[in-house]
Amino acid sequence: GRGDFALPPLCEYYIHAKDVAHNHERPELVRRLAREALRVVEGEQNVPRDVVEGLWADVFGACLRQKEYAEAYEAMVRLPAPRQYVCVRVLVARLAAESRLDVLCNVELWRHAPITEAAVAALREKVRASTVQSTPDYFSVLYTFYMARRRYRDAARLMYSLVRRLLHEPPTRPYLQRQADALVLTLNTFDLVSHEDAWFVVEKAEVAAHYAAPPGGGNEPMVGAGQAARAPADSKERVQVV
């Protein structure tokens, strides 16, 4: 809290004006006035942390509404971890919904490792919660995110998980085509790594689901050009292209 610290009068003025602008839904003014308030307290000693964090959060929210995503990212970086991770999830969802992969996969912009990992975690949550019919297609979004960062094994594993997910869908032409495309992407992605690194680990339960016969019977699915060994007694299975 502010305690006994008195903010400079000019900062108090900007904060009040910013709140008025917020009530009148003027994000461009909120953004400008919050930054002016931050400029006033820059270099001041004993400025309450909640004031500074609140102003940066205001900048982030206003930039998000104005679709100024690069500036929103820079404001997000100024926030502490718990609040920052909430903003990461909001930003990732917005960029995916608007198909702004040019921003989401901009490696130079997303240059902070903890924030990048938070974005990966957020996208993985979206993948787990989505269906193969969901819009946006978070499988494609996360695959593109991985590929931009040369995380090829992660990208291949993701496409393999999509292949398994599609096994539980009706064997119609669109689903079978999408499954084939995902399988091709899995193999093509493995072409980008050495033969020794062309593997990933999946949970035993996932392997069991993978080897379960699809509705209506049929042959066991293969993992690209290679196949998984028999599911072991422990909880994990190594899948390797051979």
N, C-alpha and C positions, 0 to 999 in steps of 0.2 A: 504494500500500500504506500501512499504518499507520506504518511507519518507527519513529521513536522516540516518536511521539505516544501518550500513554496516554489512552484514553477515560475519561470519568468513570465511577466504579464503578456508579452507578445505570444508566447507559447500557449498560454491559457486562451488567448483570443483565437488563435488558429484552431485549437481543439474545439472551442465552442462553435466556430464557423463550420468546421468539418462536420460536427454533429447535426447542424442545421441542414447542410448539404445532403447528408445521409438521409435525413427525414424527408427530404424533397426528391430523393432518388436521383441525385446528380453525381454519379460516380467519378466523372472527370474532375469535379471540384473536390470531392473527398480525397481523391488521389493527390491533387496539387496541395491542398491545405494540410494533409497529414505529412507530406514531405516538408512543407515549410515549418511545421511544428518540430519535426525531427532536426531540421537544420538549426533551429534556434537553440535546442538543447545539446547539440553536438559539442563535445568537449566539456560539458558541464559535469561537475562532480556530484555524486549522490543523487542522480536522477532516478526516481523509482523505476525498477525494472518493468513493472506492469504497465507503466505509461508508455515506455519505449516499445514494448512488445505489442501493446494494443495499437499503436500507430502503424507499426509495420504490418500487422494483420489487416488494418484498414487499407493500406496501400495494396496488399495482396488481393483483397476482395474487390477493390475498385478496378484494379488491372484485369482481374478475371472477367468482370462484367463488361469491360471495354475490349476484351480479347487481346490485350497487350500481354501476351503470355511470357515473353522473355523477361519483361519487367516484373511480372508476377513471380517468376522463378527467383529473381534476384531479391525480391522482398521476402520470399519464403526462406531463403538462406539465412536471413537475419534472425529468424525465430528460433527458440530453443526446441530441443528434440521432440518432446511430446506434442507440442502445438504444430511443429514443423511437419510431423508425419501425418497429422490430420490434413494439413494443406496439400501434402503430396497426393494423398488419395483423391482429394477433390480435384486437383489439377489433372491428374492422370485420367480420371473419369471424364472430365470435360474435353480433354484433347482427343480421347478415343471416340467419344460421342460425336465430335465434330470432324472426325477423320483427319485430324491435324498431326499426322505421323511425321511431317517435316519438322515439327517442333518436338514431339515426343521422342523422336529418334535422333535428335541433334546432339551428338556426342560432345561437342564443344560447349553447348549450353548446360547439359546435365553432367557437369564435370566433378561434382562432389560425390565421392563413393558412398557415403551413408545415405544420401538422398536417392542415388541411383538404386541402391539395394531396397530402399523403402518403396520405390516405384515398382521394382520387380515383385516385391511381396504383394503390393496392391493389385497388380495385374494378375498374379497367380490366384489371388482370392476371387477376382472377377471370373477367371477361367473356371475355377471349381464351382462357382455359383451359377454359371451360365449353362445353357444347353447349346446343341449344335445349330439350333434355329435362332439363337439370340442375336440381337443387333444392339451395339456393334459386335462384330466377330472378334472376341478377345483372344481366340487362338491366333488369328492372323496378326493382331496388334502386338501380342507378346512375342510371336515369332520374329516380326520385323524389329522389335526392340532388341532382342537377342542378337540378331544378325548384324545390326548396326554396331554392336559392341564386340563382334567376333566371338560370341559365346556359342560356338557351333554345336557342342554336345548338348547344351541346354535347349537349343533350337530343335535339334533332332529328336530329343526326348519328348518335347512338347508335341511335335507332329505325330510321333508314335502314339502318344496318349490320345490324340484326336482320332487316329486309326482305330484304337480300341473303343473309344466312345461311340464311333459310328457303327461298330459291330452290333450295338443294341438298337439301332434304328431299322425301320423296314427296308428290305433289300430293293429299294426302288432305284431307278437309273441315276437321279441326282445324288443320292447318298452314296451309291457305289462309285460314281465318278469322283465325288469329293474324297472318299476313302482312298481311291487310287492316287489322286493328286497329293494327298497327305503322305502316302507311302513314298511317292517319288521325291517329295521334298525331304523326307527323312534320309533317303539314300544320297540325294544330291548334296545335302548338308554334310554328310559324312565324307564326301569327296574332298571337302575343304580341310580335313584334318589328316594326320598320319594314320596309317593302318592300325598302329598300336593304340591310338587314341579313339578309334571308331567304336566306342562302346558307351553305355550308360547303365545305371542301376535303377531298377524299379522295385516296388514293393511286391512281395509274394502274392498278396491279394490281387494286385493288378495283373500279375502274370496268370493267375488262375482265371480271372475274368477274360483275359486275352485268349486263353486256350479253350474256354468254354465254347461249345458249338453254337454258332449263330442261330437265331430263330429259323426253324424249318430245316435244320440239319446243315450239312456241308462240311468241307474239309477244314482242318485247322488252319488258321491264318499264319502267315510267315512274317518274319521281321525282315523285310527287304530281301536282299540277296542271301542273307544268312538266316539262322533260326535260333531261338533261345533253347538252352539246354533244359533238361527236366527240372521242374521247380524243386529247389533244395529244401531241406528241413528247416532252415532258418527263415527269417522274415524278408530277405532280399534276394533278388535275382539279377545277374549280370546279363545284359543283352549286347551281343557283339555282331557286327556285320563281317562275314567271312567270305 
